[in-house]
Amino acid sequence: MQVFKFGGASVKDANGVKNLVNVLNITGYKNTLVVVSAMGKTTNALEVVIGNYFKNKSELQSSLQEVKKFHNAILLDLFENEQHQVFKKVKNLFNELTSFLNTNKSPDYNFVYDQVIGFGELVSTTIISEYLNDVGLKNNWLDVREYIKTDNYYRSANVNWEVTQEQISNQFKKKVLNITQGFLGSDSNNFTTTLGREGSDYTAAIFAYCLNAESVTIWKDVPGVLNADPRYFENAQLINKISYREAIELAFYGASVIHPKTLQPLQRKEIPLHVKSFLNPEKKGTTVCKEVGLDPDIPCFIVKKNQVLISLSSLDFSYIVEDNISEIFKLLHLYKMKVDVIQNSAISFSVCVDNIYQNLDQLLQHLKAKFKVTCNENVSLYTIRHYNEAAIIQLEEDKEVLLKQLTQETMQVVTK
C-alpha cells in the first residue's frame, strides 16, 4: 500500500491534472491512495468568500463566482462533453456551499471557516477522480470526512485515533486506486473540521498509519526537502536523506515542506516519507526515515514572517518568576497564540507568537493590567539548524536584530 499526496500547486490547472496522471503511470498506482488538496489558490479564494460573508455581504456573490469560474475553466479544458456527469457533480457541490451560506445561523468564524473551506478539496477530488476514470485509471472516490474523525476544535482539529482507525479498517478497500481529500475531517456531529493549514500532508500520514502503508510520497514543485526556502534564501540545496527526528525539528521551527504533525504517526511505524518533484517524478528527491542524520550535513535555514514579538517587564521591577510565567502562558493559551520562541531574564520575559486567530489586542489588554508591555508586529523569526559562524553572519546582514537565542544545534533570531 502506498499513499501519494498532491498539493494545490500540482493541480493548479488542467495541465497539472494531466501531469498527475503521468506521475501515476510512471510510478504505478496499484494499491494506492491519492490524497489531493484544493486546486491552486482555491483555499485563499475561499478565505475571501468567508471574509465577505462576515464583513462585506455585497461582495459575497462575486467572490464565490470567481471560485466557480476558476473550476469551470479547468472542467472545460479537461472534458470535451459538457453533458459529462462531472459538471453536475461540481454544480451540486457549489449549490451545497451556497445553501450553507444562506442558512447558517452560527456567528462562530472558526466553525463557518471549516464548513466553507473544505469545498476546495471536495471539488478538486471530484474533478480529478472523474478525469482519471475517463483516461482509464478506474478509481474509488472517498469522502475523507467519513474516515478521519476529530474533535470540534475548528481550524486545527485533533484526530480521534481510535474511531479513525476503526473507520478506515472497516471501510477502506486496499486493492483499488482510491482518491480522497486532504486537510479535512469531521466531528461527532458530522460537521466538517480541518487539520490546520497545509494539513493534507497530515491526512496522508493518518491513512498511512492506519493502513500500515509501505510509504508516503508528497509530490511538490521542488526537488525534495531543501535546506532553505528558495523564495527567501539564495542557493538552496537538496537534502538527500534526513531522520524523522531532524525533520520534526525543522517542521517545528516552521519549515514549510513538511507539516509539523505529519511525521509523528509515520515515525511510530517507521513508514518512510518521500518528498519528490511532480515535474521530475523519476528523480529520487528526499527520503525521511529512521535515524540517518542529515545528508549532506549543512545548515538549514527557516523563516516565519508576520510574527509578533511581545516583551514584558514587571511594573515594580520585581522578578518575573514561576507565578508570572504560569499566568502569561495561561493567557497565551486562552487567546490561542502559537508560541515560537521565548526568552526571559530576572525582570523581563519576551515571546514571539503567531497571531493566527487575531486575538492580539485582547491579549495585550489583559497583559497590560499586570506588566509593562512592548509589542512589535510584522517581525520575522529566523531559525538556523546546525548553524556555523558564516551562516549567522549571512543571516544577520542588513537586519535589525530584536532578539537572539543560541543552543547547541539551533540559533533563532527575531528581526525587523
N, C-alpha and C positions, 0 to 999 in steps of 0.2 A: 504494500500500500504506500503510495507517495502522495504528498499534499503539495500543490502548487498555489502560490498566491500572486495575483497580478494586481498592481496598484493602478490608480487613476491615470497616471501618465502613460501606462502601457496600452490603455484602451480609450485614449482621448478622442479618437475619430475612427472612421470606417477602416482605414489602413491599419490602425492599431489592433482592431478586432481580427482582421485578416492575418496579421502577424502572430497573434495569439494561436491561431490555427496552425501556422507554420511552426511555432515552437512545439506545440503538441505533437505534430507529425515528426519532428526531428527527435524529440526526447522519448516519445511513446506515451500513450495515455491509458494503458490497461491498468485497472485497479487504481484509478487516480481521482482525487478530489481537487477541483479547481475552485479556489476562493477568490472572488473579484470585488474590487472597490467600485465606488461611483466613478463615472466616466469624466476624465479631465478635471475641470474645476467645478464640477456639479455641487460638491459639498459647500464650497464658498458661495455659489449662486443660491443654494437653498438657505444658507445663513442670511442672505439678503432678504429672501422671502420672509423668513421668521422675523427679522428686524422690522420689516414693513408691516407685518401682521400686528406687532405690538405698538409701533410708533408712527407709522405712516401708511394708513389704510388705503389712501388714494393711489399709492404706487404698488399695492399688493398684486393686483391682477397683471400688471405689465411685467413685474419681476418674475411672476410664475410663468407667464407666457414665454419669457426668454429661456427658461429651463426646458419648456416643451419644444420650442423651436430648435434648440441645440440637439435634442434627441431625435427629433423628426428628421433633421438633415442627415444624421447618421443612419437612420432607418432607410431613407430613400437611397442612400449610397450602397446599402447592403442588400436590399430586397427590391427586385425589379417590379414585382407584382404588389400593387398597393392594396390588393384584397387579401394579402397574406395575413394569417391569424395574429402575427406579432403586432400589427398595427392596432388591432382591437385590444390585445392584452395590455399594451403600453397605455392606450387611452383609458382603459379601466383603472389602471394604477393612478393616473393623474386625476381621474374622477374621484377616486377614493381619497386622495390628498385634498382636493378641493372641498369634498364633503366634510372632512375633518376640520378644515379651516372655517367652514361656515357654521359648524355645530358645536365646536369646542367651547366649554364653559370655564375651563381651568385657567387661572391667571398665572400659573407657575411656568416661568420661562423655560426652566430645565425640562419639565415634562413635555411642553409643546415642542421644544427643540428636538427631543428624541422621536416624537411621533412624526415629525415632518422630515427630518434629515435622512432617515432611513430609506426614503423613496428613491434616493440616488442609487443605492445598491440594488434595490428591488427592480428598478427599470434597467440598469446596466446588465444584470444577470439574465433578465428576461430576453433582452435583445441578443445577447451572446449565446445563450442556450438555443434559441431558435435558429441563429445563424449556423451554429455547429451542426445542428440536425440537418440543415439544408445542404451542407457540404459533406455530409456522410459521417460525421462524428456524433453518433447517437449518444444522447446523454440524459441524465435524470436531474431535473431542476428541483432543488430543495429550498424550502423556506427556513432559513437558519434559526428563526425565532421559535421553531418547534423543537429545536435540538439544544441550543445554548440557553439555559435558564439562569436568571440572575436575581439579585435584589432590586429594589426600586430607587437606587442611588443614580438618578438620571444624569446622563452625560459622562459618567465614569462608574458604570455598574460593576458590582462584584459577582463573579461567577459562582453559582451553586454547583459545585463539582459533583456532588452525589447524584443530584437529579439530572444534570447534564450527561454524566457518564451513562446513566440508565436510559435516557432518551436515545443517545447515539447507539448504544449497544442493541437496543430493541428495534430501532427503525432504519438504521443506515445499511444500505446494500453495497457491500465492498466490491463486488465483481463487475460493476459497471462504471462508466465515466460519470461522475457527479459534478454538478456546479452549484455553488451557493454564494451567499453574500458575506463579505467581511464586515467587521465593525458592529454588528447588531446582535441583540439577544432579546429576551422578553422576560417580564417579571411574572409573579404568581397570578396576576390578573390578566396576563397576556397582553399587556401594554408593551410597546417597543421600548427597549433600552439600548444604549450604546456603551461601548467599552472604552471610550476616550478616543481623541483624535489619533489617527494612524493605527487604530485598533484592529485593522484587517490582518496584520501580521499575527496578532494575538489569537484571532479566530483560527488561523491556520494551525497554530500551536495547540490550541484546545482540542481540535479534531485529531491532530496527530497523536496527542497524549491518549485520548480516549480510544483511538483505533489501533494503538501500538504501531504507528506507521514506521516505515523504513527510513524516511527522510522528509524534510520540508524544504522546499525551494521558493525563495522570494525573488520574483523577477522584477528588476529595476532598470532605470535608464542610465545606470552607472555600471562599471565593470564588476563591481562587488563592493565589499566594505573598504572604504578609503580611510587613510589616516587623518583626513580633514575634509570638510565640505568644500568642494571646488567653487561654490558660489561666493565663499568668503575668504578662502585661502588659496594661494598660488601653489603650483607643483604638488598637488595631492598625489599620494602613492597608494597603490593597491596593496592590501593586506591579504596574503595567500591563505594563512590559517590563523585562527585565534581561538583561545579557550573560552568555554562558557563563562568562566569567572571574569576574564578580562572583558568580554563582550557585555556582560551585565554591568560591569563598572562603567564602560563607555556609554551604555544606554542610560544608566542612572544619571550621568552627568549631562545627558542631552544629545548624544549622537543620534542623528535623525534616520540612519539607515535601518536600525532595528528597534522596534518598540520595547520599552522597558519591561513589560510583563511577558513578552514573548518567550524569553529564554528559560524562565524558571521551569515550566512544565516539560520542556524539551530536555533540560539538564537532568530532571528526576528520572527519566527513562533513557537517557543518553542517546536521544534521537538527533542525528546531525542536521544542522541547518546550513543550506547552501544559499548564498546570495549571488545571483548571476544576472547578466545583461540580456534583456529580451531582444536586443539588437544583434547580439552575437551569442546565441544560445549554446554553441558548441564549445565556447571557452570555459575554463574551469571556474572562474570567479573566486569567491571566498568561501571557505568551509569553517563553520563554528562547531567545535566538537570537544570531546573530553580533553583534559589538560594537555595542551600542546604549546603553551606560552603564546608568543606573538611572533609571527614570521611574515616579513622581516621585523627585527626589533628596532623600532623607530618611534619618535614622539608622535602622539596622537592629539590633534587639536579639535576642540569643540567650542562652539559659541551659542549662547542663548540670548536673543535680542529681546527688547521691550520688557526688561525686568525692572523690579522696584527695589531700591536699597533703602531700608529703614534703619536709622541709627537712634538708639535710646540711651539716655543717661538719667540717673536719679535726680530728682528736683532738689534734694538736700545734700547731695554729694555722698550719700551713704552707699555702701556696697550693693552691687546687684548680685544677689545670692540665689539659693535654690528656690525660695518662695517666689521671688520676682520672675525668675526664668520659667518656673512652672506656670505662672499666670500668663506670661507672654505666649507660651506655646498653646495654652488653652484658647486664647483669643485667636491665634493663627489658625487653629483647628476650627473654631466657631465660624470664622469668616472664610474658610476653605482656601487658605493661602498655601500654595505648594512651596515648601522651603527648599532652596537650592544651596545655600551656604550660610553658616553662622560664624560669628567671631565675637568673643567677649573678653573684657578686662575687668578690673575690680569695680569700676563705676560706669562702665558702658557696655552696650550689647548691640551688635549690628546683625541684620538678617537680610539676605537677598531672596526675594519671593517672586513667584509668578502669579499675577493677579487675574487668573483665568475667569473667576466668577464676578469680577468687577465690584468687589466689596471693599476696596481700599479706603474710601472715605469713611465708612463706618468703623473700620479697624483703627484708623488714625485718630478718630474722635474718641474712641474708647481708650487708646493708649495715652492720649494727652491728659487724661484725668490723673495719671499717676507718674508720667515720665516727661522729660524734655525730649521732644521728637524732632528729628531731621529726616526728610524724605526726598530721595532723588528718584524721579521716574524716568522711564525710557533709557535705562542704563543697559550695558551689555556685560554678560558674565562669560568670561573665557576660562576654559579648563585645558590644561596640558597633562596628559598621562605620559609617564616616562619622560619627563622633561629633562632638558640639559640647558646649559648656560646660553647657548646660541638660540635655542627655541624661545627662552624667556626674553632675550633682547629683541628678537624679531617680533614677538607678540606685543611688547610694550611700546614699541616705536610709535611716536606721534599720538599717544593716547594719554588722557588724564586718569591716573590710577586712583580710585576711591577706596579700594580695599584689596589686600593681597594676603594670600594664605598658602603655605607650603607644607606638605607632608612628605614622607619618604618617596612616594611614587607620583604624587599629584600636586600640581600648582593650580590655584584658582585666583583670578583677578577680576574685579569689577571696575569697569571703565565708563567714562562719559564719551 
